[in-house]
Amino acid sequence: MKHLIAQTKRKVNGIIWTLVSTGIVLLFLGVLIVWYDFVLRLIVGLVIIVIAYVFFYGAYKINALKKDIEKFLKL
């Protein structure tokens, strides 16, 4: 049971760090949008790509966590 909890903590921490780093990138892009009008289209496109990446990465991590739980519980 300790092994499962340790793996779960590690995977959740990975998701947390990914969301924090993505938030920092989005904050930086937001500042660029406010101050530089000519970069607006590029920034909007990058934001959409970053959000799509977060969804795909989150789905991957949740699926990996599900597989670890199933493996541990032998379902």
C-alpha positions in Angstrom: 0.0 0.0 0.0 2.9 2.4 0.7 4.2 1.8 -2.8 0.8 2.8 -4.3 0.6 5.9 -2.2 4.2 7.0 -3.1 3.5 6.5 -6.8 0.2 8.4 -6.5 1.9 11.3 -4.7 4.7 11.4 -7.3 2.2 11.5 -10.2 0.0 14.1 -8.6 3.1 16.3 -7.9 4.0 16.0 -11.6 0.6 17.2 -12.6 0.8 20.1 -10.1 4.2 21.2 -11.4 3.0 21.0 -15.0 -0.1 23.1 -14.2 2.0 25.7 -12.3 4.6 26.0 -15.2 1.7 26.3 -17.7 0.2 29.0 -15.6 3.4 30.9 -15.6 3.7 30.7 -19.3 0.1 31.8 -19.7 0.7 34.8 -17.4 3.8 35.8 -19.4 1.8 35.5 -22.6 -1.0 37.6 -21.1 1.4 40.4 -20.3 2.7 40.3 -23.8 -0.8 40.6 -25.2 -1.5 43.6 -23.0 1.7 45.5 -23.9 2.3 44.5 -27.5 -0.6 44.6 -30.0 1.3 43.2 -33.0 2.0 39.9 -31.2 -1.6 39.3 -30.3 -2.3 36.7 -33.0 0.8 34.8 -32.3 0.1 34.8 -28.6 -3.5 33.7 -29.0 -2.4 30.8 -31.2 0.3 29.8 -28.6 -2.2 29.9 -25.8 -4.6 27.6 -27.6 -1.7 25.2 -28.3 -0.6 25.3 -24.6 -4.1 24.6 -23.4 -4.4 21.7 -25.8 -1.1 20.4 -24.5 -2.2 20.6 -20.9 -5.4 18.6 -21.6 -3.4 15.9 -23.5 -0.7 15.8 -20.8 -3.3 15.6 -18.0 -5.1 12.8 -19.8 -1.9 10.9 -20.1 -1.0 11.3 -16.5 -4.4 10.3 -15.2 -4.3 7.2 -17.5 -0.9 6.3 -16.2 -2.2 6.7 -12.6 -5.2 4.5 -13.4 -2.9 1.8 -14.8 -0.7 1.9 -11.7 -3.7 1.5 -9.4 -5.1 -1.3 -11.5 -1.7 -3.0 -11.5 -1.4 -2.6 -7.7 -4.9 -3.9 -7.0 -4.7 -6.5 -9.8 -8.1 -5.7 -11.3 
